[in-house]
Amino acid sequence: MAELFIPTDHEIFQIKPGYRTGLPVMIGVHSTVLGPAVGGLRIKHYDDSATAISDVLRLSQAMTVKAAAIDNGTGGGKTVVPLPSGFTLTPQIKEAILLDVADQVHSLDGTYHVAPDVGTGPADIDIIRRRTPFAGGYSKEAGGAGGTTFGTYVGVDTAIRATVGSVLQKTSMKGLRVSIVGLGGIGTLLAKDYAKEGAILTVADIDQSRKALAEEIGAKWVTPEEAMLESCDVLAPCALGGVLTHEIVPQLSAHIICGAANNQLTNEDIADALLARNIVYVPDFIANAGGVMYATGIELHHRTEQGSEKHTRDGIKRNVELVLDVSKTDKISTHVAAVDLALTRLKAASSHVSQR
Ligand code: NAD
């Protein structure tokens, strides 16, 4: 049984049974100080309720920090619908869950906008939008950003290039050794780009069918464990979180770590261990913030696709350079520098709100 972590600083935390399914809908609105809370809907199996509750609270808080760090005019929220183990999710039940979530989100009156996350995509958000306008990351056919994958790729690519420029003084990926762990939506886009540009690529995925892509783009195919330890200029974790542990840090042979996966550090002090080894780690919530930036850029801030991509690239580049600069000057880890950046922006906005 997971230990239950209940922070007390959420504006809203509610668990209500869905009207149609009876399944619990857990919604956390951590902060609306900077704007409406935005955060994904996670529909997945959980072993116990405590883990699901921890997820909704922890992830909504993390969304506040991410949104503050990118100055996005949005706050942090999250929804989790935990499926009991052994529960079979049919298309009919999924639609009923989505409509239950939609009704509950709508009752919050715009305080919170739901988006895709694990187990949900743009087509699911289209269903939610039948009952509430407070939903983002919907399909292009419906006039939306078409999910968050493209924006997240844009952000991670920008973060990698900004770090390569700052640390290695290179303006192109040509000749750089890049190791990508996870060839899903984002890892694939990065791998194809860098192969075209002449990078020397190593790639890995637990899904053996992805080996065909490695062959197509001339990348070395290895196991995920080997890819993590590959001697390279850039290591891009694009599969799961929790990959940077105290055990692995001494074995790493990368100059820069920058990828899409959430919560890459198993513990915050691992950022110090990376600093001590002179490995430049770009905090995940800085590198992977492009999805929410790009989608809200189009859907909430009404930018064009090109305008939103430019805004995303400019914002991520500025943040990465700032975090690397503060880390170097103050001799603190990039993780601490990034959290400080987010909290400073949040405090400035809070005092602005309280003075109104
Ligand atoms: P995805 O599901 O399309 O791809 C993930 C890939 O990782 C899959 O191909 C899967 O087979 C592979 N994988 C799973 N476990 C693995 C392991 N142990 N070792 C190696 N490969 C493994 O996901 P994505 O959209 O490409 O996102 C990549 C990561 O970035 C995920 O962790 C996701 O949570 C995170 N992220 C995504 C977004 C987004 O908008 N898509 C935003 C923020 C963070």
Residues whose N, C-alpha, C, O or C-beta is under 5 A from the ligand:
A	BS01	NAD	T148 T149 T152 V181 G182 L183 G184 G185 I186 G187 A204 D205 I206 D207 P224 C238 A239 L240 G241 A260 A261 N262 N288 G291
